[in-house]
């Protein structure tokens, strides 16, 4: 059974004092997404005492296949709930023991963890389900890129077994593939399921999933690599756990943009000015496919239309040809580093040439009639 102090809801809210302060505050009552901090490396004393585990994370997920059994080590230092995950090798983890060993570890974890991750293809057996109650279960499936109809079919089979949360992730290599789990969330319209694409190309989908009803957003403790945001970045760059109104998505499009500081700058500005938008990074190799499948229509179909993007190398020339109307500067330079939706079409512009001209003029360097080397 779960620890005696475990709450019954999968995603516990902030403590009662914080909720009372929020209820009596003059600030708008934004909905929130629970932050799930995934631990994939051994925790140092500094990690255990960190603000991430102590205050920011609603759920602390221990990847036991990577770091072992550490519940007792962190239990007294976190305010959130402990999640046990023993990811198998064919689901992207490293556990490859026998079924008997696996199920014994899951049942042992159920005595100390608030939530136990059960893989849909191997753990939903009577011996396990009889001893792990429904609110303590997170049923997960991790696979390769699939369309939203396949994900819906997979979920329908998973949902025949009760759980506090259902998690479906797909390993994607192109950003347009990450649209499928978001379409699935849009169609299923349930508050106990989340889905997103993993890998660099799917980064943006985990940020938008909570906007489509997913109750949890996932980040890492420490540096999880560019493909997964840290909990600190979820808070600083994207404003989590608050889910302020979002009427459109903006972003930066390029081949290597996941560490860009642009989301932090833009989203901070949106929050200050009450602009109902979210700025996210799109890691894109093939601009044309991304634009046709995601930007131009795909995001609109799930109620989160793309409003504007900053375009960086190597896609500036392609951005210019995408725009129906363009500025004089963009036409002269042969590229566009910004695209803005105007009705049903796009306007392309560039800030590079004017910015360089003004900067050189400020230091007394004439540019008229000269060419860049």
C-alpha atoms as a printed R data frame, in Angstrom:
    type eleno elety resid chain resno       x       y       z
1   ATOM     1    CA   UNK     A     1   0.000   0.000   0.000
2   ATOM     2    CA   UNK     A     2   1.148   3.610  -0.534
3   ATOM     3    CA   UNK     A     3   2.627   5.576   2.358
4   ATOM     4    CA   UNK     A     4   0.036   6.628   4.935
5   ATOM     5    CA   UNK     A     5   0.357  10.318   4.093
6   ATOM     6    CA   UNK     A     6  -0.139   9.804   0.354
7   ATOM     7    CA   UNK     A     7  -2.976  11.952  -1.048
8   ATOM     8    CA   UNK     A     8  -5.609  10.211  -3.128
9   ATOM     9    CA   UNK     A     9  -5.299  12.363  -6.254
10  ATOM    10    CA   UNK     A    10  -2.460  11.550  -8.645
11  ATOM    11    CA   UNK     A    11  -1.378  15.172  -9.068
12  ATOM    12    CA   UNK     A    12  -1.452  16.677  -5.634
13  ATOM    13    CA   UNK     A    13  -1.994  20.455  -5.404
14  ATOM    14    CA   UNK     A    14   0.282  22.755  -3.502
15  ATOM    15    CA   UNK     A    15  -0.046  22.672   0.265
16  ATOM    16    CA   UNK     A    16  -3.161  24.085   1.922
17  ATOM    17    CA   UNK     A    17  -1.480  27.332   2.944
18  ATOM    18    CA   UNK     A    18  -0.382  28.052  -0.621
19  ATOM    19    CA   UNK     A    19  -3.847  27.234  -1.921
20  ATOM    20    CA   UNK     A    20  -5.430  29.579   0.619
21  ATOM    21    CA   UNK     A    21  -3.086  32.401  -0.349
22  ATOM    22    CA   UNK     A    22  -3.923  31.823  -4.008
23  ATOM    23    CA   UNK     A    23  -7.642  31.753  -3.318
24  ATOM    24    CA   UNK     A    24  -7.525  35.090  -1.458
25  ATOM    25    CA   UNK     A    25  -5.115  36.737  -3.902
26  ATOM    26    CA   UNK     A    26  -6.199  39.332  -6.444
27  ATOM    27    CA   UNK     A    27  -4.276  37.487  -9.152
28  ATOM    28    CA   UNK     A    28  -6.257  35.574 -11.801
29  ATOM    29    CA   UNK     A    29  -6.914  31.956 -10.738
30  ATOM    30    CA   UNK     A    30  -4.849  30.264 -13.450
31  ATOM    31    CA   UNK     A    31  -5.156  26.508 -13.809
32  ATOM    32    CA   UNK     A    32  -1.888  24.678 -13.198
33  ATOM    33    CA   UNK     A    33   0.010  21.631 -14.438
34  ATOM    34    CA   UNK     A    34   1.843  19.430 -11.958
35  ATOM    35    CA   UNK     A    35   5.607  19.475 -12.536
36  ATOM    36    CA   UNK     A    36   7.121  15.986 -12.702
37  ATOM    37    CA   UNK     A    37  10.870  16.108 -11.998
38  ATOM    38    CA   UNK     A    38  12.591  13.026 -13.415
39  ATOM    39    CA   UNK     A    39  15.738  11.832 -11.634
40  ATOM    40    CA   UNK     A    40  18.030  10.020 -14.086
41  ATOM    41    CA   UNK     A    41  21.375  10.359 -12.295
42  ATOM    42    CA   UNK     A    42  22.435   9.681  -8.689
43  ATOM    43    CA   UNK     A    43  21.388  12.561  -6.453
44  ATOM    44    CA   UNK     A    44  24.059  14.598  -4.720
45  ATOM    45    CA   UNK     A    45  23.383  16.166  -1.301
46  ATOM    46    CA   UNK     A    46  22.955  19.489  -3.110
47  ATOM    47    CA   UNK     A    47  20.337  17.951  -5.427
48  ATOM    48    CA   UNK     A    48  18.389  16.562  -2.483
49  ATOM    49    CA   UNK     A    49  18.356  19.960  -0.782
50  ATOM    50    CA   UNK     A    50  17.638  21.850  -4.007
51  ATOM    51    CA   UNK     A    51  14.678  24.097  -4.648
52  ATOM    52    CA   UNK     A    52  13.641  21.791  -7.485
53  ATOM    53    CA   UNK     A    53  12.916  18.855  -5.193
54  ATOM    54    CA   UNK     A    54  11.967  20.900  -2.164
55  ATOM    55    CA   UNK     A    55   9.532  23.385  -3.653
56  ATOM    56    CA   UNK     A    56   9.053  23.285  -7.418
57  ATOM    57    CA   UNK     A    57   8.300  19.640  -8.185
58  ATOM    58    CA   UNK     A    58   4.851  18.245  -7.460
59  ATOM    59    CA   UNK     A    59   6.088  14.785  -8.428
60  ATOM    60    CA   UNK     A    60   9.632  13.423  -8.140
61  ATOM    61    CA   UNK     A    61  10.113  10.473 -10.471
62  ATOM    62    CA   UNK     A    62  12.937   8.095  -9.637
63  ATOM    63    CA   UNK     A    63  14.163   6.222 -12.704
64  ATOM    64    CA   UNK     A    64  15.106   3.122 -10.708
65  ATOM    65    CA   UNK     A    65  16.524   1.415 -13.789
66  ATOM    66    CA   UNK     A    66  19.165   4.174 -13.839
67  ATOM    67    CA   UNK     A    67  19.688   5.201 -10.216
68  ATOM    68    CA   UNK     A    68  18.410   2.316  -8.104
69  ATOM    69    CA   UNK     A    69  16.132   2.463  -5.070
70  ATOM    70    CA   UNK     A    70  16.449   5.860  -3.366
71  ATOM    71    CA   UNK     A    71  13.035   6.557  -1.810
72  ATOM    72    CA   UNK     A    72  14.316   6.758   1.755
73  ATOM    73    CA   UNK     A    73  17.095   9.099   0.648
74  ATOM    74    CA   UNK     A    74  14.727  11.820  -0.585
75  ATOM    75    CA   UNK     A    75  11.409  11.247   1.200
76  ATOM    76    CA   UNK     A    76  12.026  13.821   3.943
77  ATOM    77    CA   UNK     A    77  13.317  16.490   1.543
78  ATOM    78    CA   UNK     A    78  10.475  16.800  -0.955
79  ATOM    79    CA   UNK     A    79   7.013  18.288  -0.748
80  ATOM    80    CA   UNK     A    80   5.681  16.400  -3.762
81  ATOM    81    CA   UNK     A    81   4.924  12.771  -4.401
82  ATOM    82    CA   UNK     A    82   7.451  10.070  -5.215
83  ATOM    83    CA   UNK     A    83   7.030   8.171  -8.479
84  ATOM    84    CA   UNK     A    84   8.776   4.854  -9.099
85  ATOM    85    CA   UNK     A    85   9.713   4.021 -12.694
86  ATOM    86    CA   UNK     A    86  11.628   0.888 -13.701
87  ATOM    87    CA   UNK     A    87  11.845   1.518 -17.443
88  ATOM    88    CA   UNK     A    88  12.497  -1.586 -19.509
89  ATOM    89    CA   UNK     A    89  15.080  -1.659 -22.265
90  ATOM    90    CA   UNK     A    90  12.594  -1.886 -25.125
91  ATOM    91    CA   UNK     A    91  10.805   1.172 -23.724
92  ATOM    92    CA   UNK     A    92  13.923   3.320 -23.669
93  ATOM    93    CA   UNK     A    93  15.249   2.257 -20.260
94  ATOM    94    CA   UNK     A    94  17.981  -0.118 -19.172
95  ATOM    95    CA   UNK     A    95  16.158  -2.739 -17.093
96  ATOM    96    CA   UNK     A    96  16.359  -6.156 -18.752
97  ATOM    97    CA   UNK     A    97  15.782  -8.542 -15.858
98  ATOM    98    CA   UNK     A    98  13.194 -11.297 -15.697
99  ATOM    99    CA   UNK     A    99   9.458 -10.676 -15.346
100 ATOM   100    CA   UNK     A   100   9.581 -12.148 -11.841
101 ATOM   101    CA   UNK     A   101  12.357  -9.774 -10.754
102 ATOM   102    CA   UNK     A   102  10.597  -6.816 -12.325
103 ATOM   103    CA   UNK     A   103   7.261  -7.445 -10.646
104 ATOM   104    CA   UNK     A   104   8.897  -8.100  -7.286
105 ATOM   105    CA   UNK     A   105  10.615  -4.706  -7.484
106 ATOM   106    CA   UNK     A   106   7.381  -2.968  -8.460
107 ATOM   107    CA   UNK     A   107   5.512  -4.479  -5.526
108 ATOM   108    CA   UNK     A   108   8.315  -3.622  -3.128
109 ATOM   109    CA   UNK     A   109   8.284  -0.033  -4.425
110 ATOM   110    CA   UNK     A   110   4.545   0.209  -3.826
111 ATOM   111    CA   UNK     A   111   5.268   0.084  -0.087
112 ATOM   112    CA   UNK     A   112   7.374   3.258  -0.189
113 ATOM   113    CA   UNK     A   113   6.405   5.269  -3.285
114 ATOM   114    CA   UNK     A   114   3.213   7.240  -3.842
115 ATOM   115    CA   UNK     A   115   2.953   6.261  -7.512
116 ATOM   116    CA   UNK     A   116   4.274   3.230  -9.388
117 ATOM   117    CA   UNK     A   117   4.720   3.259 -13.164
118 ATOM   118    CA   UNK     A   118   3.286   0.136 -14.808
119 ATOM   119    CA   UNK     A   119   4.197  -0.574 -18.422
120 ATOM   120    CA   UNK     A   120   1.079  -1.457 -20.361
121 ATOM   121    CA   UNK     A   121   2.638  -4.341 -22.250
122 ATOM   122    CA   UNK     A   122   4.134  -6.260 -19.314
123 ATOM   123    CA   UNK     A   123   2.880  -5.172 -15.881
124 ATOM   124    CA   UNK     A   124  -0.912  -5.339 -16.033
125 ATOM   125    CA   UNK     A   125  -1.230  -8.765 -14.467
126 ATOM   126    CA   UNK     A   126  -3.464  -9.764 -11.520
127 ATOM   127    CA   UNK     A   127  -0.533 -10.343  -9.162
128 ATOM   128    CA   UNK     A   128   0.507  -6.706  -9.586
129 ATOM   129    CA   UNK     A   129  -2.876  -5.037  -9.957
130 ATOM   130    CA   UNK     A   130  -4.295  -6.746  -6.879
131 ATOM   131    CA   UNK     A   131  -1.624  -5.137  -4.687
132 ATOM   132    CA   UNK     A   132  -1.306  -1.692  -6.269
133 ATOM   133    CA   UNK     A   133  -4.550   0.318  -6.008
134 ATOM   134    CA   UNK     A   134  -5.892   2.394  -8.880
135 ATOM   135    CA   UNK     A   135  -4.864   5.869  -7.574
136 ATOM   136    CA   UNK     A   136  -1.287   4.640  -7.105
137 ATOM   137    CA   UNK     A   137  -0.913   3.434 -10.697
138 ATOM   138    CA   UNK     A   138   0.561   5.272 -13.650
139 ATOM   139    CA   UNK     A   139   0.091   3.149 -16.753
140 ATOM   140    CA   UNK     A   140   2.552   4.009 -19.507
141 ATOM   141    CA   UNK     A   141   3.356   3.136 -23.078
142 ATOM   142    CA   UNK     A   142   6.484   4.256 -24.926
143 ATOM   143    CA   UNK     A   143   6.871   3.567 -28.629
144 ATOM   144    CA   UNK     A   144   7.932   4.868 -32.005
145 ATOM   145    CA   UNK     A   145   6.175   7.561 -33.989
146 ATOM   146    CA   UNK     A   146   2.514   6.723 -34.605
147 ATOM   147    CA   UNK     A   147  -0.510   8.629 -35.860
148 ATOM   148    CA   UNK     A   148  -3.163   9.789 -33.436
149 ATOM   149    CA   UNK     A   149  -5.604   7.020 -34.416
150 ATOM   150    CA   UNK     A   150  -3.036   4.393 -33.410
151 ATOM   151    CA   UNK     A   151  -2.439   6.219 -30.137
152 ATOM   152    CA   UNK     A   152  -6.173   6.345 -29.472
153 ATOM   153    CA   UNK     A   153  -6.472   2.616 -30.079
154 ATOM   154    CA   UNK     A   154  -3.528   1.965 -27.758
155 ATOM   155    CA   UNK     A   155  -5.031   4.185 -25.074
156 ATOM   156    CA   UNK     A   156  -8.451   2.548 -25.313
157 ATOM   157    CA   UNK     A   157  -6.817  -0.777 -24.472
158 ATOM   158    CA   UNK     A   158  -4.782   0.755 -21.632
159 ATOM   159    CA   UNK     A   159  -7.846   2.453 -20.160
160 ATOM   160    CA   UNK     A   160  -9.600  -0.866 -19.527
161 ATOM   161    CA   UNK     A   161  -7.371  -0.954 -16.427
162 ATOM   162    CA   UNK     A   162  -7.923   1.856 -13.940
163 ATOM   163    CA   UNK     A   163  -5.078   4.279 -13.146
164 ATOM   164    CA   UNK     A   164  -4.404   7.709 -11.743
165 ATOM   165    CA   UNK     A   165  -2.617   8.719 -14.932
166 ATOM   166    CA   UNK     A   166  -2.052   7.313 -18.397
167 ATOM   167    CA   UNK     A   167   1.176   8.271 -20.162
168 ATOM   168    CA   UNK     A   168   1.905   7.730 -23.861
169 ATOM   169    CA   UNK     A   169   5.129   8.917 -25.472
170 ATOM   170    CA   UNK     A   170   6.442   8.413 -28.976
171 ATOM   171    CA   UNK     A   171  10.054   8.725 -30.063
172 ATOM   172    CA   UNK     A   172   9.985  11.144 -33.006
173 ATOM   173    CA   UNK     A   173  12.652  12.236 -35.455
174 ATOM   174    CA   UNK     A   174  10.696  15.022 -37.168
175 ATOM   175    CA   UNK     A   175   8.611  17.758 -35.508
176 ATOM   176    CA   UNK     A   176   5.592  16.949 -37.646
177 ATOM   177    CA   UNK     A   177   5.504  13.474 -36.044
178 ATOM   178    CA   UNK     A   178   5.107  15.135 -32.629
179 ATOM   179    CA   UNK     A   179   1.790  16.573 -33.757
180 ATOM   180    CA   UNK     A   180   0.154  13.117 -33.513
181 ATOM   181    CA   UNK     A   181   0.185  12.824 -29.680
182 ATOM   182    CA   UNK     A   182  -1.196  16.359 -29.433
183 ATOM   183    CA   UNK     A   183  -3.996  15.490 -31.857
184 ATOM   184    CA   UNK     A   184  -4.691  12.456 -29.707
185 ATOM   185    CA   UNK     A   185  -4.933  14.626 -26.567
186 ATOM   186    CA   UNK     A   186  -7.203  17.058 -28.382
187 ATOM   187    CA   UNK     A   187  -9.500  14.220 -29.452
188 ATOM   188    CA   UNK     A   188  -9.537  12.223 -26.205
189 ATOM   189    CA   UNK     A   189 -10.244  15.301 -24.040
190 ATOM   190    CA   UNK     A   190  -9.457  13.679 -20.679
191 ATOM   191    CA   UNK     A   191  -7.676  15.122 -17.665
192 ATOM   192    CA   UNK     A   192  -6.013  11.852 -16.628
193 ATOM   193    CA   UNK     A   193  -3.865  11.287 -19.702
194 ATOM   194    CA   UNK     A   194  -0.802  12.914 -21.220
195 ATOM   195    CA   UNK     A   195   1.032  12.296 -24.462
196 ATOM   196    CA   UNK     A   196   3.945  13.926 -26.269
197 ATOM   197    CA   UNK     A   197   6.843  13.248 -28.601
198 ATOM   198    CA   UNK     A   198  10.291  12.560 -27.178
199 ATOM   199    CA   UNK     A   199  13.683  13.503 -28.580
200 ATOM   200    CA   UNK     A   200  14.814  16.923 -29.841
201 ATOM   201    CA   UNK     A   201  12.139  17.058 -32.547
202 ATOM   202    CA   UNK     A   202   9.401  16.460 -29.984
203 ATOM   203    CA   UNK     A   203  10.565  19.019 -27.405
204 ATOM   204    CA   UNK     A   204   7.822  21.488 -28.278
205 ATOM   205    CA   UNK     A   205   5.016  18.939 -27.879
206 ATOM   206    CA   UNK     A   206   5.692  18.311 -24.170
207 ATOM   207    CA   UNK     A   207   5.261  22.079 -23.599
208 ATOM   208    CA   UNK     A   208   1.911  22.199 -25.389
209 ATOM   209    CA   UNK     A   209   0.458  18.964 -23.975
210 ATOM   210    CA   UNK     A   210  -0.784  20.674 -20.754
211 ATOM   211    CA   UNK     A   211  -2.649  23.173 -22.950
212 ATOM   212    CA   UNK     A   212  -4.674  20.230 -24.253
213 ATOM   213    CA   UNK     A   213  -5.663  18.838 -20.880
214 ATOM   214    CA   UNK     A   214  -2.565  16.909 -19.798
215 ATOM   215    CA   UNK     A   215  -2.296  17.286 -15.998
216 ATOM   216    CA   UNK     A   216   1.490  16.884 -15.861
217 ATOM   217    CA   UNK     A   217   4.546  18.435 -17.521
218 ATOM   218    CA   UNK     A   218   7.844  16.550 -17.419
219 ATOM   219    CA   UNK     A   219  11.312  17.976 -16.773
220 ATOM   220    CA   UNK     A   220  14.604  16.716 -15.392
221 ATOM   221    CA   UNK     A   221  16.599  17.314 -12.246
222 ATOM   222    CA   UNK     A   222  19.960  18.687 -13.316
223 ATOM   223    CA   UNK     A   223  21.005  18.732 -16.953
224 ATOM   224    CA   UNK     A   224  19.020  16.170 -18.898
225 ATOM   225    CA   UNK     A   225  20.459  17.247 -22.230
226 ATOM   226    CA   UNK     A   226  18.938  19.559 -24.806
227 ATOM   227    CA   UNK     A   227  16.059  17.199 -25.642
228 ATOM   228    CA   UNK     A   228  14.461  17.449 -22.179
229 ATOM   229    CA   UNK     A   229  13.952  20.729 -20.289
230 ATOM   230    CA   UNK     A   230  15.106  21.010 -16.718
231 ATOM   231    CA   UNK     A   231  12.502  21.847 -14.109
232 ATOM   232    CA   UNK     A   232  14.184  25.239 -13.790
233 ATOM   233    CA   UNK     A   233  13.619  25.949 -17.477
234 ATOM   234    CA   UNK     A   234   9.993  24.845 -17.290
235 ATOM   235    CA   UNK     A   235   9.475  27.501 -14.633
236 ATOM   236    CA   UNK     A   236  11.711  30.303 -15.936
237 ATOM   237    CA   UNK     A   237  11.256  29.894 -19.687
238 ATOM   238    CA   UNK     A   238   7.664  28.684 -19.968
239 ATOM   239    CA   UNK     A   239   5.913  29.889 -16.816
240 ATOM   240    CA   UNK     A   240   4.967  26.497 -15.383
241 ATOM   241    CA   UNK     A   241   3.144  25.437 -13.304
242 ATOM   242    CA   UNK     A   242   0.719  28.228 -14.264
243 ATOM   243    CA   UNK     A   243  -1.279  27.715 -17.432
244 ATOM   244    CA   UNK     A   244  -2.094  31.250 -18.439
245 ATOM   245    CA   UNK     A   245  -4.456  31.683 -21.407
246 ATOM   246    CA   UNK     A   246  -2.839  30.854 -24.750
247 ATOM   247    CA   UNK     A   247  -4.648  31.873 -27.925
248 ATOM   248    CA   UNK     A   248  -1.686  31.344 -30.237
249 ATOM   249    CA   UNK     A   249   1.751  29.768 -30.345
250 ATOM   250    CA   UNK     A   250   4.873  31.619 -31.471
251 ATOM   251    CA   UNK     A   251   8.374  30.261 -31.665
252 ATOM   252    CA   UNK     A   252  11.862  29.975 -33.040
253 ATOM   253    CA   UNK     A   253  12.532  27.602 -35.943
254 ATOM   254    CA   UNK     A   254  15.989  26.269 -36.732
255 ATOM   255    CA   UNK     A   255  18.298  23.302 -36.777
256 ATOM   256    CA   UNK     A   256  19.730  23.862 -33.288
257 ATOM   257    CA   UNK     A   257  17.417  25.980 -31.149
258 ATOM   258    CA   UNK     A   258  16.648  23.985 -27.994
259 ATOM   259    CA   UNK     A   259  19.077  25.975 -25.862
260 ATOM   260    CA   UNK     A   260  17.950  29.336 -27.209
261 ATOM   261    CA   UNK     A   261  17.181  32.007 -24.610
262 ATOM   262    CA   UNK     A   262  14.438  33.415 -26.847
263 ATOM   263    CA   UNK     A   263  11.615  31.499 -25.090
264 ATOM   264    CA   UNK     A   264  12.600  32.980 -21.726
265 ATOM   265    CA   UNK     A   265  12.692  36.526 -23.107
266 ATOM   266    CA   UNK     A   266   9.478  36.307 -25.121
267 ATOM   267    CA   UNK     A   267   7.413  34.447 -22.539
268 ATOM   268    CA   UNK     A   268   8.480  36.832 -19.783
269 ATOM   269    CA   UNK     A   269   7.301  39.680 -21.981
270 ATOM   270    CA   UNK     A   270   4.008  37.945 -22.706
271 ATOM   271    CA   UNK     A   271   3.364  37.447 -18.988
272 ATOM   272    CA   UNK     A   272   4.201  41.073 -18.197
273 ATOM   273    CA   UNK     A   273   1.985  42.426 -20.984
274 ATOM   274    CA   UNK     A   274  -0.792  39.819 -20.577
275 ATOM   275    CA   UNK     A   275  -0.323  38.588 -24.136
276 ATOM   276    CA   UNK     A   276  -2.147  35.233 -24.484
277 ATOM   277    CA   UNK     A   277   0.637  33.425 -26.334
278 ATOM   278    CA   UNK     A   278   3.408  30.908 -25.696
279 ATOM   279    CA   UNK     A   279   6.820  30.950 -27.379
280 ATOM   280    CA   UNK     A   280   8.446  27.542 -27.971
281 ATOM   281    CA   UNK     A   281  11.457  26.176 -29.892
282 ATOM   282    CA   UNK     A   282  10.923  24.041 -32.993
283 ATOM   283    CA   UNK     A   283  13.965  21.930 -33.897
284 ATOM   284    CA   UNK     A   284  13.536  21.520 -37.658
285 ATOM   285    CA   UNK     A   285  15.597  19.837 -40.361
286 ATOM   286    CA   UNK     A   286  13.108  20.006 -43.249
287 ATOM   287    CA   UNK     A   287  11.459  23.424 -43.206
288 ATOM   288    CA   UNK     A   288   8.946  22.674 -45.959
289 ATOM   289    CA   UNK     A   289   7.496  19.574 -44.262
290 ATOM   290    CA   UNK     A   290   7.314  21.313 -40.895
291 ATOM   291    CA   UNK     A   291   5.638  24.333 -42.389
292 ATOM   292    CA   UNK     A   292   3.067  22.436 -44.436
293 ATOM   293    CA   UNK     A   293   2.114  19.900 -41.750
294 ATOM   294    CA   UNK     A   294   2.538  21.760 -38.456
295 ATOM   295    CA   UNK     A   295   2.814  25.511 -38.851
296 ATOM   296    CA   UNK     A   296   0.331  26.326 -41.573
297 ATOM   297    CA   UNK     A   297  -2.570  24.151 -40.427
298 ATOM   298    CA   UNK     A   298  -1.726  21.391 -37.934
299 ATOM   299    CA   UNK     A   299  -1.527  23.599 -34.859
300 ATOM   300    CA   UNK     A   300  -4.721  25.413 -35.842
301 ATOM   301    CA   UNK     A   301  -6.551  22.079 -35.973
302 ATOM   302    CA   UNK     A   302  -5.876  21.519 -32.264
303 ATOM   303    CA   UNK     A   303  -6.853  25.050 -31.279
304 ATOM   304    CA   UNK     A   304  -3.325  26.453 -30.868
305 ATOM   305    CA   UNK     A   305  -2.644  28.306 -34.136
306 ATOM   306    CA   UNK     A   306   0.842  29.480 -34.969
307 ATOM   307    CA   UNK     A   307   0.958  33.280 -34.980
308 ATOM   308    CA   UNK     A   308   4.581  34.186 -35.694
309 ATOM   309    CA   UNK     A   309   8.040  32.664 -35.789
310 ATOM   310    CA   UNK     A   310  11.646  33.715 -35.740
311 ATOM   311    CA   UNK     A   311  13.563  31.745 -38.365
312 ATOM   312    CA   UNK     A   312  17.267  31.017 -38.022
313 ATOM   313    CA   UNK     A   313  19.861  29.248 -40.144
314 ATOM   314    CA   UNK     A   314  19.587  27.317 -42.376
315 ATOM   315    CA   UNK     A   315  15.924  28.062 -43.106
316 ATOM   316    CA   UNK     A   316  15.866  31.803 -43.855
317 ATOM   317    CA   UNK     A   317  15.789  31.417 -47.624
318 ATOM   318    CA   UNK     A   318  12.983  28.839 -47.374
319 ATOM   319    CA   UNK     A   319  11.081  31.196 -45.085
320 ATOM   320    CA   UNK     A   320  11.183  33.905 -47.735
321 ATOM   321    CA   UNK     A   321   9.609  31.643 -50.345
322 ATOM   322    CA   UNK     A   322   6.920  30.597 -47.859
323 ATOM   323    CA   UNK     A   323   5.664  34.153 -47.354
324 ATOM   324    CA   UNK     A   324   2.966  35.511 -49.652
325 ATOM   325    CA   UNK     A   325   4.033  39.103 -48.956
326 ATOM   326    CA   UNK     A   326   7.458  40.323 -47.915
327 ATOM   327    CA   UNK     A   327   9.230  43.491 -46.868
328 ATOM   328    CA   UNK     A   328  11.610  45.356 -49.155
329 ATOM   329    CA   UNK     A   329  14.532  44.459 -46.874
330 ATOM   330    CA   UNK     A   330  13.689  40.747 -47.015
331 ATOM   331    CA   UNK     A   331  13.429  40.756 -50.802
332 ATOM   332    CA   UNK     A   332  16.743  42.556 -51.173
333 ATOM   333    CA   UNK     A   333  18.528  40.219 -48.784
334 ATOM   334    CA   UNK     A   334  17.009  37.085 -50.299
335 ATOM   335    CA   UNK     A   335  15.933  35.745 -46.907
336 ATOM   336    CA   UNK     A   336  13.486  36.252 -44.051
337 ATOM   337    CA   UNK     A   337  14.120  35.752 -40.355
338 ATOM   338    CA   UNK     A   338  10.543  36.362 -39.259
339 ATOM   339    CA   UNK     A   339   7.163  35.169 -40.475
340 ATOM   340    CA   UNK     A   340   3.931  36.696 -39.165
341 ATOM   341    CA   UNK     A   341   0.462  35.377 -39.895
342 ATOM   342    CA   UNK     A   342  -1.771  37.909 -41.630
343 ATOM   343    CA   UNK     A   343  -5.183  36.373 -42.084
344 ATOM   344    CA   UNK     A   344  -4.743  33.222 -44.143
345 ATOM   345    CA   UNK     A   345  -1.240  34.047 -45.362
346 ATOM   346    CA   UNK     A   346   2.210  34.945 -44.054
347 ATOM   347    CA   UNK     A   347   4.279  38.104 -44.157
348 ATOM   348    CA   UNK     A   348   8.063  37.717 -44.289
349 ATOM   349    CA   UNK     A   349  10.549  40.266 -42.986
350 ATOM   350    CA   UNK     A   350  14.157  40.480 -41.916
351 ATOM   351    CA   UNK     A   351  15.724  42.460 -39.115
352 ATOM   352    CA   UNK     A   352  19.317  41.637 -40.033
353 ATOM   353    CA   UNK     A   353  20.084  44.258 -42.673
354 ATOM   354    CA   UNK     A   354  18.415  47.227 -40.923
355 ATOM   355    CA   UNK     A   355  20.001  46.270 -37.609
356 ATOM   356    CA   UNK     A   356  23.485  46.041 -39.118
357 ATOM   357    CA   UNK     A   357  23.032  49.333 -40.968
358 ATOM   358    CA   UNK     A   358  21.932  51.154 -37.827
359 ATOM   359    CA   UNK     A   359  24.751  49.656 -35.778
360 ATOM   360    CA   UNK     A   360  27.382  50.722 -38.311
361 ATOM   361    CA   UNK     A   361  25.834  54.175 -38.632
362 ATOM   362    CA   UNK     A   362  26.071  54.606 -34.856
363 ATOM   363    CA   UNK     A   363  29.862  54.232 -35.058
364 ATOM   364    CA   UNK     A   364  30.228  56.410 -38.155
365 ATOM   365    CA   UNK     A   365  30.795  53.665 -40.755
366 ATOM   366    CA   UNK     A   366  28.992  54.457 -44.064
367 ATOM   367    CA   UNK     A   367  27.282  51.491 -45.727
368 ATOM   368    CA   UNK     A   368  25.617  53.028 -48.770
369 ATOM   369    CA   UNK     A   369  26.838  51.360 -51.960
370 ATOM   370    CA   UNK     A   370  29.038  48.871 -50.124
371 ATOM   371    CA   UNK     A   371  28.776  45.085 -50.082
372 ATOM   372    CA   UNK     A   372  29.482  42.691 -47.247
373 ATOM   373    CA   UNK     A   373  32.603  40.561 -47.892
